[in-house]
Amino acid sequence: MILFLAGTSDARALAVRLQNNGYSLLATVVTQSAADSLAEENIPHHIGRLTAEEMQSLCKQNSCTCILDASHPFAEEASKQSMAAAQALNIPYIRFERKQEHYQHSLITEVDSYQQAAQLALQKGGTIMLTTGSKTLKTFTDVLHGQEGIRVIARMLPNIENMEKCQELGIAQRDIVAIQGPFTKELNTALYKQYGVTVMITKESGKVGSVDEKIDAALECGIEIILIKRPQIKYGQQYETFEEVEEALKQLGGI
């Protein structure tokens, strides 16, 4: 049995492929939406964030002999917890992460953290569209909210928790774009123009995360981009393709 950290579209596709090829999985996800997606494929799953100790307990209960971390490239804490769990249990840890992209353009500025992105956006001012999700929304509102000459547009998933968070942080309804992707380049362009965006903040999540469509549309509109680089984590066994993951599992044998 493999404890499989999922939650993204490519993680779901990998889980389906592995199950179809005879591997037994127990997937862990954070949202009900991700759980529903796995349920459609009859993949056993657990909902909720897990500490290393909770992962250990789950592995013991289900006789897991490997942890496969296919969580989002920015799910830094989930990866750290799963590595700690694997080490404590003395079982293999494998990391699948979508290929990293590299962007170079005069309108693109790379930063190392959300805090740096917020400070840079403060310097630039104007109408700033956040496409970084709700988890770090407070990092930006703490710096940008109420500043003269700055309007923050929060683009995020349309769930109740996100709307409640926006209300708590004082983000007006007119400044919320509640919508679920994937987004085409054309839709991104339309949203930028609708809100008069001058700065767009995004994460380097890879092609599967539709970052290219966001960036290409912004560049064509002459919009400045603040790009948050991925966390630098030493994973050990790390792979970018499904084929590499399967080969690694075969090498382990008996999983």
Backbone as CSV, one residue per row, in Angstrom:
resi,resn,N_x,N_y,N_z,CA_x,CA_y,CA_z,C_x,C_y,C_z
1,MET,0.845,-1.195,0.000,0.000,0.000,0.000,0.884,1.250,0.000
2,ILE,0.490,2.234,-0.813,1.221,3.495,-0.911,0.385,4.610,-0.291
3,LEU,0.971,5.380,0.615,0.323,6.607,1.075,0.649,7.683,0.045
4,PHE,-0.390,8.211,-0.582,-0.231,9.070,-1.756,-0.762,10.470,-1.449
5,LEU,0.122,11.456,-1.394,-0.298,12.836,-1.161,-0.738,13.436,-2.486
6,ALA,-2.029,13.763,-2.577,-2.603,14.214,-3.846,-3.130,15.636,-3.711
7,GLY,-4.086,15.995,-4.587,-4.717,17.299,-4.488,-4.690,18.121,-5.759
8,THR,-3.774,17.816,-6.686,-3.701,18.543,-7.948,-4.207,17.658,-9.084
9,SER,-4.449,18.255,-10.228,-4.975,17.499,-11.366,-3.981,16.458,-11.873
10,ASP,-2.695,16.818,-11.893,-1.710,15.834,-12.352,-1.491,14.740,-11.312
11,ALA,-1.645,15.060,-10.025,-1.562,14.031,-8.991,-2.704,13.043,-9.149
12,ARG,-3.888,13.554,-9.438,-5.037,12.670,-9.654,-4.772,11.738,-10.832
13,ALA,-4.235,12.286,-11.916,-3.943,11.472,-13.103,-2.914,10.396,-12.793
14,LEU,-1.917,10.741,-11.987,-0.900,9.759,-11.582,-1.521,8.681,-10.710
15,ALA,-2.389,9.075,-9.794,-3.054,8.102,-8.918,-3.887,7.113,-9.729
16,VAL,-4.615,7.636,-10.687,-5.444,6.774,-11.547,-4.563,5.794,-12.308
17,ARG,-3.477,6.301,-12.854,-2.566,5.447,-13.623,-1.982,4.338,-12.754
18,LEU,-1.531,4.696,-11.563,-0.923,3.694,-10.678,-1.943,2.640,-10.255
19,GLN,-3.146,3.088,-9.917,-4.184,2.133,-9.521,-4.532,1.197,-10.672
20,ASN,-4.624,1.744,-11.870,-4.928,0.909,-13.048,-3.820,-0.094,-13.332
21,ASN,-2.605,0.240,-12.877,-1.472,-0.661,-13.102,-1.220,-1.585,-11.909
22,GLY,-2.194,-1.653,-11.012,-2.140,-2.658,-9.957,-1.609,-2.216,-8.613
23,TYR,-1.308,-0.945,-8.451,-0.810,-0.464,-7.156,-1.972,-0.119,-6.233
24,SER,-1.817,-0.429,-4.962,-2.825,-0.078,-3.956,-2.460,1.264,-3.349
25,LEU,-3.441,2.178,-3.334,-3.178,3.537,-2.868,-4.147,3.931,-1.765
26,LEU,-3.659,4.762,-0.858,-4.509,5.527,0.040,-4.101,6.975,-0.155
27,ALA,-4.967,7.744,-0.787,-4.643,9.130,-1.112,-5.058,10.057,0.029
28,THR,-4.295,11.103,0.253,-4.665,12.134,1.218,-4.850,13.453,0.476
29,VAL,-5.925,14.151,0.784,-6.227,15.440,0.156,-6.705,16.407,1.233
30,VAL,-6.745,17.684,0.881,-7.145,18.709,1.842,-8.586,19.134,1.638
31,THR,-9.048,19.157,0.387,-10.383,19.683,0.097,-11.370,18.591,-0.297
32,GLN,-12.654,18.889,-0.093,-13.717,17.971,-0.487,-13.754,17.819,-1.997
33,SER,-13.458,18.909,-2.711,-13.447,18.865,-4.173,-12.436,17.847,-4.689
34,ALA,-11.238,17.855,-4.104,-10.208,16.889,-4.501,-10.626,15.473,-4.141
35,ALA,-11.271,15.322,-2.994,-11.754,14.000,-2.572,-12.803,13.476,-3.534
36,ASP,-13.708,14.342,-3.946,-14.759,13.938,-4.887,-14.154,13.475,-6.208
37,SER,-13.100,14.150,-6.629,-12.430,13.792,-7.876,-11.820,12.394,-7.793
38,LEU,-11.245,12.060,-6.643,-10.670,10.729,-6.447,-11.755,9.673,-6.315
39,ALA,-12.841,10.046,-5.662,-13.951,9.103,-5.466,-14.542,8.657,-6.797
40,GLU,-14.519,9.543,-7.773,-15.023,9.199,-9.105,-14.244,8.038,-9.716
41,GLU,-13.004,7.884,-9.286,-12.153,6.797,-9.786,-12.013,5.667,-8.778
42,ASN,-12.839,5.701,-7.732,-12.822,4.666,-6.684,-11.451,4.530,-6.015
43,ILE,-10.797,5.670,-5.811,-9.507,5.669,-5.131,-9.731,5.987,-3.652
44,PRO,-9.359,5.095,-2.744,-9.526,5.345,-1.308,-8.796,6.630,-0.907
45,HIS,-9.396,7.405,-0.006,-8.780,8.682,0.334,-9.116,9.107,1.759
46,HIS,-8.272,10.006,2.252,-8.456,10.621,3.567,-8.472,12.125,3.363
47,ILE,-9.419,12.820,4.008,-9.529,14.268,3.858,-8.999,14.966,5.108
48,GLY,-8.145,15.950,4.901,-7.647,16.744,6.023,-6.130,16.838,6.037
49,ARG,-5.619,17.969,6.550,-4.174,18.149,6.682,-3.648,17.205,7.762
50,LEU,-2.442,16.689,7.549,-1.884,15.698,8.469,-0.509,16.108,8.961
51,THR,-0.268,15.895,10.239,1.077,16.061,10.776,1.886,14.800,10.456
52,ALA,3.175,14.866,10.709,4.022,13.691,10.487,3.552,12.521,11.343
53,GLU,3.159,12.825,12.579,2.701,11.767,13.480,1.404,11.140,12.977
54,GLU,0.507,11.967,12.468,-0.762,11.452,11.939,-0.533,10.619,10.677
55,MET,0.437,11.023,9.862,0.777,10.222,8.680,1.349,8.873,9.094
56,GLN,2.171,8.896,10.118,2.727,7.635,10.619,1.606,6.697,11.057
57,SER,0.658,7.236,11.799,-0.460,6.425,12.290,-1.271,5.860,11.131
58,LEU,-1.512,6.705,10.122,-2.278,6.267,8.953,-1.532,5.170,8.200
59,CYS,-0.227,5.319,8.093,0.585,4.304,7.414,0.544,2.972,8.164
60,LYS,0.636,3.038,9.479,0.608,1.813,10.284,-0.749,1.114,10.189
61,GLN,-1.824,1.915,10.239,-3.173,1.349,10.178,-3.439,0.658,8.841
62,ASN,-2.819,1.166,7.771,-3.098,0.657,6.428,-1.924,-0.109,5.813
63,SER,-0.936,-0.425,6.650,0.232,-1.203,6.204,0.904,-0.584,4.977
64,CYS,1.076,0.738,5.013,1.734,1.431,3.905,3.237,1.197,3.979
65,THR,3.827,0.896,2.854,5.259,0.614,2.809,6.030,1.649,2.000
66,CYS,5.335,2.731,1.611,5.983,3.786,0.831,5.120,5.048,0.918
67,ILE,5.742,6.210,0.920,5.018,7.477,0.825,5.376,8.136,-0.496
68,LEU,4.357,8.411,-1.296,4.536,9.070,-2.587,3.933,10.467,-2.476
69,ASP,4.781,11.468,-2.515,4.370,12.852,-2.326,4.164,13.521,-3.693
70,ALA,2.893,13.665,-4.079,2.554,14.343,-5.332,1.758,15.610,-5.027
71,SER,2.049,16.217,-3.890,1.351,17.430,-3.491,1.802,18.605,-4.356
72,HIS,1.096,19.725,-4.226,1.373,20.927,-5.018,2.808,21.400,-4.791
73,PRO,3.457,21.980,-5.819,4.833,22.453,-5.655,5.021,23.440,-4.507
74,PHE,3.936,24.131,-4.106,4.037,25.090,-3.007,3.489,24.548,-1.691
75,ALA,3.145,23.262,-1.652,2.663,22.655,-0.400,3.868,22.230,0.436
76,GLU,4.653,23.210,0.811,5.937,22.962,1.470,5.775,22.187,2.776
77,GLU,4.807,22.564,3.581,4.624,21.925,4.886,4.210,20.461,4.732
78,ALA,3.335,20.193,3.753,2.897,18.813,3.520,4.084,17.932,3.150
79,SER,4.958,18.452,2.306,6.133,17.683,1.907,7.066,17.434,3.090
80,LYS,7.280,18.452,3.905,8.164,18.285,5.068,7.602,17.254,6.044
81,GLN,6.290,17.305,6.258,5.666,16.356,7.178,5.743,14.927,6.645
82,SER,5.546,14.772,5.337,5.582,13.424,4.765,6.999,12.853,4.754
83,MET,7.998,13.701,4.531,9.385,13.224,4.605,9.731,12.788,6.023
84,ALA,9.261,13.566,6.997,9.526,13.215,8.399,8.845,11.899,8.766
85,ALA,7.635,11.702,8.266,6.910,10.465,8.552,7.619,9.260,7.949
86,ALA,8.055,9.399,6.709,8.757,8.296,6.044,10.052,7.945,6.771
87,GLN,10.758,8.984,7.212,12.008,8.749,7.932,11.745,8.045,9.256
88,ALA,10.713,8.481,9.966,10.390,7.871,11.263,9.992,6.410,11.114
89,LEU,9.306,6.096,10.015,8.849,4.731,9.771,9.890,3.879,9.052
90,ASN,10.953,4.558,8.589,12.001,3.877,7.814,11.436,3.206,6.564
91,ILE,10.592,3.977,5.846,10.059,3.493,4.566,10.449,4.489,3.474
92,PRO,10.436,4.063,2.205,10.861,4.944,1.112,9.939,6.163,0.948
93,TYR,10.551,7.280,0.577,9.817,8.507,0.236,10.150,8.856,-1.209
94,ILE,9.114,9.071,-2.014,9.293,9.436,-3.427,8.535,10.733,-3.683
95,ARG,9.179,11.651,-4.356,8.557,12.931,-4.679,8.291,13.035,-6.180
96,PHE,7.001,13.273,-6.531,6.655,13.633,-7.909,6.332,15.117,-7.923
97,GLU,7.025,15.860,-8.775,6.753,17.289,-8.900,6.808,17.698,-10.363
98,ARG,5.749,18.370,-10.792,5.691,18.830,-12.183,6.913,19.678,-12.541
99,LYS,7.305,19.621,-13.776,8.523,20.284,-14.245,8.500,21.777,-13.959
100,GLN,9.645,22.273,-13.534,9.770,23.699,-13.245,10.020,24.467,-14.544
101,GLU,9.360,25.617,-14.663,9.519,26.455,-15.847,10.385,27.669,-15.507
102,HIS,10.985,28.240,-16.541,11.835,29.416,-16.359,11.358,30.520,-17.292
103,TYR,11.182,31.702,-16.718,10.647,32.826,-17.484,11.627,33.996,-17.418
104,GLN,11.845,34.615,-18.571,12.709,35.790,-18.622,12.039,36.865,-19.473
105,HIS,11.772,38.000,-18.857,11.154,39.122,-19.564,11.316,40.357,-18.689
106,SER,11.405,41.501,-19.333,11.612,42.743,-18.577,10.444,43.066,-17.647
107,LEU,9.260,42.532,-17.931,8.093,42.799,-17.098,7.950,41.803,-15.940
108,ILE,8.819,40.775,-15.916,8.734,39.734,-14.884,9.820,39.927,-13.839
109,THR,9.410,39.987,-12.568,10.361,40.039,-11.457,10.135,38.822,-10.573
110,GLU,11.186,38.048,-10.363,11.081,36.870,-9.503,11.420,37.237,-8.066
111,VAL,10.666,36.647,-7.136,10.931,36.837,-5.707,10.932,35.475,-5.034
112,ASP,11.465,35.436,-3.807,11.618,34.161,-3.106,10.470,33.826,-2.168
113,SER,9.616,34.814,-1.863,8.584,34.568,-0.863,7.363,35.442,-1.107
114,TYR,6.284,35.086,-0.421,5.056,35.884,-0.482,5.296,37.264,0.143
115,GLN,6.083,37.302,1.208,6.366,38.568,1.871,7.108,39.525,0.940
116,GLN,8.084,39.000,0.204,8.807,39.830,-0.762,7.878,40.303,-1.869
117,ALA,6.969,39.429,-2.301,6.013,39.800,-3.346,5.126,40.947,-2.880
118,ALA,4.674,40.881,-1.638,3.811,41.930,-1.088,4.548,43.262,-1.007
119,GLN,5.781,43.252,-0.563,6.546,44.484,-0.451,6.841,45.096,-1.818
120,LEU,7.120,44.243,-2.799,7.383,44.741,-4.150,6.113,45.324,-4.756
121,ALA,4.980,44.664,-4.509,3.697,45.184,-5.005,3.390,46.541,-4.378
122,LEU,3.754,46.714,-3.125,3.554,47.992,-2.449,4.335,49.106,-3.149
123,GLN,5.547,48.784,-3.570,6.368,49.757,-4.281,5.777,50.112,-5.641
124,LYS,5.225,49.125,-6.323,4.709,49.344,-7.671,3.350,50.040,-7.653
125,GLY,2.504,49.686,-6.697,1.186,50.303,-6.603,0.275,49.916,-7.757
126,GLY,-0.829,50.669,-7.929,-1.780,50.398,-8.999,-2.796,49.341,-8.619
127,THR,-3.356,48.697,-9.630,-4.349,47.636,-9.416,-3.646,46.288,-9.481
128,ILE,-3.627,45.602,-8.372,-2.846,44.374,-8.219,-3.794,43.178,-8.161
129,MET,-3.614,42.235,-9.078,-4.420,41.017,-9.053,-3.609,39.882,-8.432
130,LEU,-4.148,39.342,-7.342,-3.528,38.201,-6.674,-4.100,36.915,-7.251
131,THR,-3.232,36.037,-7.732,-3.677,34.734,-8.234,-2.939,33.628,-7.478
132,THR,-2.675,33.895,-6.204,-1.853,32.995,-5.395,-2.665,32.173,-4.401
133,GLY,-4.005,32.275,-4.465,-4.849,31.493,-3.578,-5.144,32.215,-2.269
134,SER,-5.949,31.575,-1.444,-6.426,32.206,-0.210,-5.506,31.995,0.987
135,LYS,-4.680,30.965,0.933,-3.882,30.578,2.099,-2.986,31.708,2.595
136,THR,-2.423,32.480,1.662,-1.492,33.546,2.038,-2.089,34.937,1.802
137,LEU,-3.401,34.994,1.676,-4.059,36.265,1.380,-3.732,37.336,2.424
138,LYS,-3.697,36.945,3.686,-3.427,37.905,4.763,-2.040,38.525,4.626
139,THR,-1.093,37.765,4.101,0.256,38.299,3.898,0.201,39.540,3.022
140,PHE,-0.667,39.510,2.023,-0.778,40.650,1.103,-1.651,41.760,1.665
141,THR,-2.759,41.411,2.276,-3.642,42.458,2.790,-2.983,43.221,3.946
142,ASP,-2.161,42.538,4.749,-1.462,43.222,5.839,-0.589,44.354,5.315
143,VAL,-0.027,44.151,4.123,0.886,45.138,3.539,0.166,46.133,2.630
144,LEU,-0.823,45.658,1.873,-1.398,46.459,0.798,-2.743,47.102,1.110
145,HIS,-3.509,46.493,2.021,-4.877,46.969,2.254,-4.888,48.391,2.808
146,GLY,-5.692,49.246,2.173,-5.846,50.623,2.643,-4.767,51.577,2.192
147,GLN,-3.810,51.097,1.420,-2.734,51.969,0.931,-3.239,52.839,-0.221
148,GLU,-2.882,54.107,-0.188,-3.332,55.045,-1.220,-2.783,54.634,-2.585
149,GLY,-3.658,54.663,-3.596,-3.241,54.348,-4.958,-3.143,52.867,-5.253
150,ILE,-3.609,52.024,-4.316,-3.526,50.573,-4.508,-4.916,49.958,-4.401
151,ARG,-5.244,49.117,-5.368,-6.454,48.304,-5.307,-6.048,46.848,-5.447
152,VAL,-6.499,46.017,-4.541,-6.163,44.589,-4.558,-7.355,43.790,-5.052
153,ILE,-7.146,43.030,-6.123,-8.160,42.124,-6.659,-7.753,40.707,-6.279
154,ALA,-8.608,40.025,-5.536,-8.299,38.659,-5.088,-9.030,37.647,-5.960
155,ARG,-8.267,36.878,-6.709,-8.849,35.829,-7.549,-8.621,34.485,-6.871
156,MET,-9.715,33.758,-6.606,-9.583,32.517,-5.842,-10.766,31.593,-6.091
157,LEU,-10.665,30.400,-5.544,-11.735,29.415,-5.698,-13.030,29.897,-5.039
158,PRO,-14.166,29.586,-5.637,-15.451,30.076,-5.126,-16.047,29.194,-4.038
159,ASN,-15.351,29.098,-2.912,-15.934,28.327,-1.804,-16.221,29.248,-0.613
160,ILE,-17.034,28.764,0.291,-17.498,29.575,1.422,-16.331,30.045,2.289
161,GLU,-15.374,29.152,2.532,-14.251,29.500,3.393,-13.479,30.697,2.841
162,ASN,-13.275,30.707,1.515,-12.544,31.814,0.902,-13.310,33.126,1.005
163,MET,-14.619,33.060,0.804,-15.421,34.272,0.892,-15.436,34.810,2.319
164,GLU,-15.475,33.909,3.283,-15.436,34.334,4.689,-14.091,34.964,5.023
165,LYS,-13.032,34.398,4.467,-11.699,34.957,4.710,-11.603,36.364,4.113
166,CYS,-12.141,36.549,2.914,-12.132,37.873,2.285,-12.872,38.881,3.152
167,GLN,-13.997,38.450,3.698,-14.783,39.345,4.551,-14.000,39.706,5.810
168,GLU,-13.357,38.730,6.412,-12.564,38.974,7.618,-11.422,39.953,7.351
169,LEU,-10.856,39.877,6.156,-9.702,40.721,5.820,-10.102,42.053,5.204
170,GLY,-11.397,42.280,5.077,-11.868,43.569,4.589,-11.810,43.759,3.088
171,ILE,-11.827,42.660,2.336,-11.812,42.767,0.876,-13.251,42.909,0.382
172,ALA,-13.515,43.977,-0.328,-14.869,44.262,-0.801,-15.294,43.257,-1.869
173,GLN,-16.592,43.022,-1.977,-17.111,42.071,-2.962,-16.692,42.444,-4.380
174,ARG,-16.643,43.742,-4.666,-16.284,44.180,-6.019,-14.831,43.841,-6.373
175,ASP,-14.046,43.495,-5.351,-12.632,43.183,-5.570,-12.342,41.685,-5.486
176,ILE,-13.394,40.865,-5.517,-13.229,39.408,-5.461,-13.619,38.789,-6.799
177,VAL,-12.734,37.965,-7.343,-13.044,37.169,-8.529,-13.098,35.711,-8.064
178,ALA,-14.305,35.234,-7.815,-14.487,33.870,-7.306,-14.752,32.949,-8.490
179,ILE,-13.751,32.191,-8.869,-13.851,31.396,-10.089,-12.871,30.233,-10.025
180,GLN,-13.226,29.117,-10.639,-12.354,27.940,-10.655,-11.799,27.725,-12.047
181,GLY,-10.498,27.471,-12.132,-9.834,27.224,-13.404,-10.073,25.811,-13.897
182,PRO,-9.377,25.401,-14.953,-8.268,26.134,-15.582,-8.738,27.322,-16.423
183,PHE,-7.843,28.296,-16.569,-8.153,29.525,-17.285,-7.410,29.563,-18.613
184,THR,-8.099,29.966,-19.641,-7.444,30.153,-20.937,-6.738,31.501,-20.954
185,LYS,-5.872,31.676,-21.897,-5.205,32.959,-22.081,-6.233,34.057,-22.341
186,GLU,-7.259,33.715,-23.123,-8.289,34.704,-23.464,-9.075,35.148,-22.233
187,LEU,-9.393,34.211,-21.342,-10.133,34.561,-20.135,-9.272,35.416,-19.213
188,ASN,-8.000,35.065,-19.081,-7.093,35.883,-18.282,-7.034,37.310,-18.818
189,THR,-6.921,37.425,-20.130,-6.854,38.751,-20.760,-8.108,39.564,-20.451
190,ALA,-9.251,38.914,-20.564,-10.514,39.599,-20.311,-10.601,40.086,-18.863
191,LEU,-10.154,39.266,-17.927,-10.194,39.653,-16.513,-9.240,40.809,-16.224
192,TYR,-8.048,40.754,-16.819,-7.090,41.842,-16.615,-7.676,43.167,-17.112
193,LYS,-8.289,43.121,-18.276,-8.845,44.337,-18.853,-10.064,44.829,-18.081
194,GLN,-10.897,43.889,-17.640,-12.104,44.245,-16.889,-11.763,45.031,-15.615
195,TYR,-10.701,44.614,-14.945,-10.342,45.235,-13.671,-9.232,46.278,-13.797
196,GLY,-8.714,46.475,-14.990,-7.653,47.463,-15.175,-6.383,47.104,-14.431
197,VAL,-6.023,45.841,-14.476,-4.868,45.335,-13.721,-3.556,45.927,-14.251
198,THR,-2.709,46.362,-13.326,-1.380,46.864,-13.697,-0.257,45.956,-13.191
199,VAL,-0.567,45.143,-12.154,0.408,44.194,-11.599,-0.311,42.877,-11.323
200,MET,0.291,41.764,-11.744,-0.275,40.442,-11.475,0.738,39.633,-10.671
201,ILE,0.272,39.031,-9.583,1.147,38.215,-8.745,0.746,36.752,-8.884
202,THR,1.727,35.895,-9.172,1.451,34.471,-9.343,2.610,33.647,-8.807
203,LYS,2.392,32.343,-8.726,3.418,31.407,-8.277,3.929,30.607,-9.483
204,GLU,5.176,30.156,-9.396,5.727,29.317,-10.460,5.272,27.884,-10.205
205,SER,4.036,27.607,-10.591,3.435,26.293,-10.321,3.596,25.317,-11.471
206,GLY,4.095,25.765,-12.625,4.282,24.878,-13.765,3.145,24.957,-14.761
207,LYS,3.373,24.336,-15.918,2.391,24.394,-17.007,1.037,23.831,-16.599
208,VAL,1.038,22.743,-15.832,-0.224,22.132,-15.416,-1.022,23.095,-14.554
209,GLY,-0.341,23.993,-13.860,-1.008,24.984,-13.043,-1.490,26.187,-13.817
210,SER,-1.414,26.128,-15.147,-1.895,27.193,-16.047,-1.173,28.520,-15.825
211,VAL,0.082,28.453,-15.394,0.848,29.685,-15.191,1.166,30.353,-16.528
212,ASP,1.467,29.559,-17.543,1.799,30.120,-18.855,0.676,31.003,-19.385
213,GLU,-0.562,30.542,-19.236,-1.699,31.308,-19.737,-1.828,32.644,-19.009
214,LYS,-1.580,32.636,-17.719,-1.623,33.875,-16.937,-0.527,34.834,-17.383
215,ILE,0.676,34.295,-17.524,1.824,35.127,-17.846,1.742,35.657,-19.278
216,ASP,1.423,34.793,-20.229,1.350,35.221,-21.628,0.313,36.330,-21.811
217,ALA,-0.833,36.179,-21.160,-1.882,37.189,-21.261,-1.425,38.505,-20.638
218,ALA,-0.760,38.428,-19.511,-0.282,39.635,-18.835,0.771,40.356,-19.670
219,LEU,1.680,39.601,-20.247,2.729,40.219,-21.065,2.135,40.924,-22.283
220,GLU,1.161,40.298,-22.908,0.523,40.923,-24.069,-0.207,42.203,-23.685
221,CYS,-0.686,42.268,-22.449,-1.391,43.460,-21.970,-0.439,44.496,-21.373
222,GLY,0.857,44.171,-21.345,1.835,45.100,-20.785,1.768,45.206,-19.274
223,ILE,1.318,44.141,-18.623,1.153,44.120,-17.172,2.422,43.587,-16.505
224,GLU,2.854,44.253,-15.443,4.004,43.767,-14.693,3.628,42.505,-13.909
225,ILE,4.585,41.588,-13.809,4.349,40.300,-13.161,5.331,40.104,-12.016
226,ILE,4.807,39.746,-10.864,5.647,39.338,-9.740,5.494,37.831,-9.612
227,LEU,6.584,37.115,-9.830,6.560,35.648,-9.879,7.253,35.082,-8.646
228,ILE,6.498,34.356,-7.846,7.047,33.759,-6.627,7.661,32.404,-6.972
229,LYS,8.934,32.259,-6.693,9.644,31.027,-7.013,9.264,29.901,-6.058
230,ARG,9.435,28.683,-6.507,9.096,27.524,-5.688,9.999,27.427,-4.461
231,PRO,9.467,26.837,-3.393,10.314,26.588,-2.213,11.464,25.656,-2.590
232,GLN,12.620,25.900,-2.027,13.779,25.061,-2.299,13.882,23.988,-1.221
233,ILE,13.455,22.795,-1.589,13.450,21.673,-0.649,14.271,20.521,-1.233
234,LYS,15.081,19.895,-0.403,15.837,18.721,-0.839,14.975,17.483,-0.583
235,TYR,14.397,16.962,-1.655,13.460,15.856,-1.521,14.120,14.485,-1.508
236,GLY,15.308,14.371,-2.088,15.889,13.037,-2.253,15.462,12.464,-3.588
237,GLN,14.645,11.406,-3.568,14.144,10.823,-4.814,13.044,11.718,-5.390
238,GLN,13.371,12.447,-6.449,12.411,13.378,-7.048,12.307,13.112,-8.546
239,TYR,11.067,13.073,-9.061,10.836,12.757,-10.468,9.810,13.709,-11.078
240,GLU,9.933,13.919,-12.416,9.065,14.867,-13.121,8.045,14.197,-14.016
241,THR,8.180,12.889,-14.245,7.257,12.197,-15.139,6.643,10.991,-14.449
242,PHE,5.475,10.593,-14.937,4.805,9.403,-14.405,5.666,8.166,-14.621
243,GLU,6.312,8.109,-15.770,7.138,6.941,-16.108,8.285,6.783,-15.110
244,GLU,8.894,7.901,-14.735,9.994,7.838,-13.766,9.500,7.360,-12.400
245,VAL,8.323,7.804,-12.022,7.754,7.379,-10.743,7.509,5.877,-10.751
246,GLU,6.910,5.382,-11.830,6.635,3.941,-11.918,7.909,3.127,-11.905
247,GLU,8.924,3.617,-12.563,10.197,2.894,-12.579,10.793,2.843,-11.177
248,ALA,10.675,3.950,-10.436,11.182,3.990,-9.060,10.423,3.002,-8.178
249,LEU,9.118,2.909,-8.362,8.313,1.972,-7.589,8.684,0.528,-7.932
250,LYS,8.944,0.283,-9.199,9.359,-1.064,-9.617,10.685,-1.455,-8.965
251,GLN,11.582,-0.481,-8.861,12.888,-0.737,-8.259,12.745,-1.101,-6.784
252,LEU,11.744,-0.499,-6.138,11.508,-0.816,-4.724,10.961,-2.221,-4.547
253,GLY,10.062,-2.622,-5.453,9.491,-3.958,-5.430,8.571,-4.199,-4.232
254,GLY,7.512,-4.928,-4.461,6.623,-5.347,-3.385,5.818,-4.255,-2.735
255,ILE,5.707,-3.106,-3.385,4.934,-2.002,-2.805,3.447,-2.278,-2.978
